[in-house]
Each structure stands twice: as C-alpha cells, then as structure tokens.
Amino acid sequence: MTAALSERSRGQSAKALLKIAWDYPTYKAEEKATGGTSARPVRHALATESVFQTLAGNDPRPLLVLRECEVCNGTDDALLSKGASNERTFLMSTWFHCVKLPVDVLEKNHPYYELFGHDDPEHLFVALPDGSMKLKLESQTSRTELWDSMNLVLSEAYKSDPQPVLKLVAKSLDHMDVLDEKLLDLRTKRNELLETDGAGSPKLQKIDLQIADVEREMTATKAQIAETSKLELKHPQVPSVGAGSAKAAR
C-alpha cells in the first residue's frame, strides 16, 4: 500500500473529493382502497428480497449499507477509523451505492427490519444489489478487513480489478496536493504585491496568469480522476422496483 493510500494528509482540494455520497432511502407502502376510501397503510417489515429491491432502486452498483445507532447517529463513525487515514475507504465507496439507515431500523415493524438479523445485528455490510454475497461488518472491524470485504464485492460486481485504479487516483490526488501548494504560494505573492506595488503593478498580471494556469490544471486533474474512476459493471441493470417506492416511513 502506498503512503498516498494510508497515512498521508491531503490538501484542501483532494479532501473535497474524499467524501461518501450517502443515500437515505425510505419506504412508502401503497394505500389500499376499501369501499371508496383509502386505508392508511400500517408499517410492517418487508421480505428480505423486497428490501434489497427497494434499496437498490435503479442503481446497479453493489450496496454498502450502514445502520445508525444512538451512539453514531449523524456521523460516519461506524465506517471510518478514528486517528487514521480513511482515503482508501472513501475512494472505494465511489463504486458502491452507499445507504445509511436510521436507528429505528431494528424495530420489528420497520420496512427494512429483515436486513440485519434479529439477535446480533451487524453495524454495516456490503453486498451485491440483490443481497447476494452479503458480508457483515462491525464498527470495530479493522481497515484491512473492511477493504478486503469491499474489494471482494467490487471484484464480483465489476469487470476490472479496482486496485490498479486506486493507485492511479492516488497519484492524481498527489498532483492536486502539489497544485494546492502552488496556488497558495502564488496567492500569497499576489497579496504581497498588492501591498507593496499596488493594484496597478504589471507584476500582478503575470501572477494572475500563473494562477489561472494552475487552476486550469486543477480542473483537468479532477476530470482525469473522474474518468479514471469509471469501472464497467458486469451487470449494469437491476430489476425495477415494484409499486412500493423508496419514499418513506420512519
């Protein structure tokens, strides 16, 4: 593992890309008409197959599902490691449909209750969109075990190995860090010129051109990361969800 994927501290621009795009799916049951009136639906647990259909929706990517608890509610603490780099986790998460479920998912009448088992519910898991190849994980899971589990599911879902892509993206992030330092240096020089030479200084134009060049290179590097990160799914389609939509009931 390279330093860029382990303990390296990233610059502001790279950090802005290292985020998890969470989906917060909820479920709305159909109202049944009786005698010309609609009966208010009663919340109840769905069959496991229906839950995975609802969670997947129209997203064919594998699932990374996190169950919030009263301790970690509103945070990503159950997935991310404290005091250590989570860069690999962030990067690998882009190939997952990341789903976060509320604390009350463990209530027996919650539509998604069947996801986590009844006796010792895991905190999170990764799986294919239909729920197969489900690998249970805990908040105490080591980063190596987490990444191994994520990679197993990714290898099953995508046509190519994601690991070489991670290394390429890490190099691009390294380059973004260098560009961040250049921009900081150029903007510092520009402010100093304004103070010493004033707004009419011809040197400002040269600095502004240099800043524009670095900013264009930064934009190009971000686009390169987006392109490099594209992986082709083995099965790009998922079954359509039935009448129960992902709009919901908590």
N, C-alpha and C positions, 0 to 999 in steps of 0.2 A: 504494500500500500504506500503510495507516495505521500509526502508531507502535505501536499495540497488537499488530499482527501482525509487527513487525520487531524492534526493539531494546529494547522495554520490559521492565523487570524486574518479574516478577509477585510478588504476595503469597503467603503460605503456602497459603491455601485454593485459589487459582487453580492454583498449581503442582501441587497434589494431583490436579487433573483432567488435567493435561498429561502424560500417560503413554501409552506404547504397550502395548496388550494383545497380547502375543506368544502365538502358538500354536506348540507344538513337536511337530509330527506325526511319527510313526514308523510303520513298516510291518511287519506280521507276515504272512508268507506262510502259505498253507494247508499243513497236513501231509497227505501222501498215504499212504493205507493200502495196504500191499502184503503179501498173504499173512497177514492178521490182525494185522499190526503197522504202526505209523506210522513212516514215514521222516522223519528230521529235515530240515526244509527247508533248502536251500542258498541263501544270499543271492545275489541276482542283480539286475541292472539291469532296471527295468520299461520298457515302451514309454512314450514321452512322454505319450500320451493317458491312459494308466492312471495315470501320476504325477499329472497335473493332477486327475483324478477323485479320487484319494486325498487330495491336499492340500485340495481344495475341501470334501470331505466333504459335510455338509448345510448349509454356509454359502454362500449365493448371492452374497455380496459379491465384488467384484474382489479379486485377490490382490496383496499386497506381500510379496515373498519375499526374505529376506536370507540369504546364505551366510556363515557364520562362517569365519574363518581363524585361524591360530595367533597372529596379532598382535591381532586384535579379539575373540577368543573371550571370551564372557561379558560383552560390552559392546554398546552400540548405535552404536559409533563409525563403522561403515561407512555408517550412515544419517544420523546427526546431525552438525551442524557445530560444531566447537570454537570457542569465543570469540565465538559469535554466537547470536542467538535462533533456536530451533527451533520456535517456537509454531505457525506455520502447518503444519509437518510433523506435529506432534502432533495438531492439530485435523483435518487431512485424513486422518490414519491411522485415525480412528474409522470411516471409511466403507470401509475395506479389511479384509479378513481377513489379518492380519499373521502371516506364517510365518517362523520362524527355523530354519535347518537347520544341522547340525553340520559340523565341519571335514572329516570323512571322506566328505562327500557327493561329493567329487571322485574317490573310489576307484571303479574300474570296476565293482565288484560291488555298489556301494551301490544300493538300490532307486531312488533319485532322481538317479542319475548323469546321465541324459539331459537334465536340466533346464538345465544350464549350458554345453553345448557342450564340445568336447574340447581345443581349442587355446588359446583365450584366454577363460577363463570369467569372466563378469561377477560383480560382488560382490552385486548385487541387481537385481531387476526388478519391474515392475508389469505386470499382465495381467488379462484377464477370466478368470473361473473355469475356462473350458475351455482356457485357454492362448493364446487368440487375442489379437491386439493387444498382444503382448508387447513391452515397451520396456525395453531393457537399460540399466543404470546402474552407475556406479562410485562408490567411496567419495570420489573426488576431484571428483565431479560438483558443479557449482555449485548453490546452493539454488534459483536461478531455474529451471535446467534440471530439477531434481528436481520442483519444484512444477508446472512445465508438463507434465511426463510424468504425474504423478499426476492432474492435472486432466483431461488428455486421456482417460485411462481412466475416471475418475469420470463425465465427461460422456457417455461411451458406455454406462456401466452404470446411471446414474440418470436419472430423468425430468426433474429440475430442475437448474439450474446451482448447484453448491455454493458459488460465490464470494460471493453475497449472504449466505448463511448464515454464512460465516466472519466477515463484518463484524458481523453481529448477535451472534454468540457472543463476539467480541472486546469488544463494548460491555458484555455481561453480565459478562465477566471484569474489565473496568474497574470495574464496580459492586462486584464481590466484593472488589477491592482496597480500595475505599473502606470497605466494611463491615469488612474486616480491621483497618483503621486505627482505626475507631470502637471495635471490640471491644478492641483493645489499649489505647486511651485509657481506656475505661470500666473495664477490669480493673485498670489502674494506679491509677485514682482509688479503686477499691474497696479495694485493698490499703493505700492511704494512709489511708483512713477507718478501716480495721481497726486500724491502728497508732495513730492519733490519738484516735478516738472509741470504739473497742472494738466488739465484736460486737453490742452492744445498740443501736447508733446507728440512729435512724429513717432517716437518710440512706441507709443500706445498702439498705433495701427499694426505694427509688427507683432506685438504681443497678442493683439486681438486675432490676427490671422493664425497665429500658432495655437491659440485656444480653440478656434474653430476647427483646425485640422485634427486636434486631439479629440474633440467632441465627435467629429465625423467617424474617426477610427473607433471610438467607443460604441457608437451606434452600429457600425459594421460588425464589431465583435459580438454584440448582443444578438444580432441577426444570425451570425455564424453559430452561436450556441443553440439558438432555436432550431436551426437547420440540422446541426449535428445530432441534436437530441431526438430527432424523429426516428422512431422504430416502427417497423411494419408488423401488425398483429397477424397471427396465424388464422384467427377467426374474427374478421373485422365487424361482423354483425352480431347483434344479440336479439333474442326473442322479444317481440314487443310486449309491453306491459298491458295487462287487461284493463277492465273498467276501473279498478282501484288505482288511483294515481298517486304520485309521490307528493301529495299536498296534505295536509295533515292534522294528526291528532296526537297531542301530547297529554 
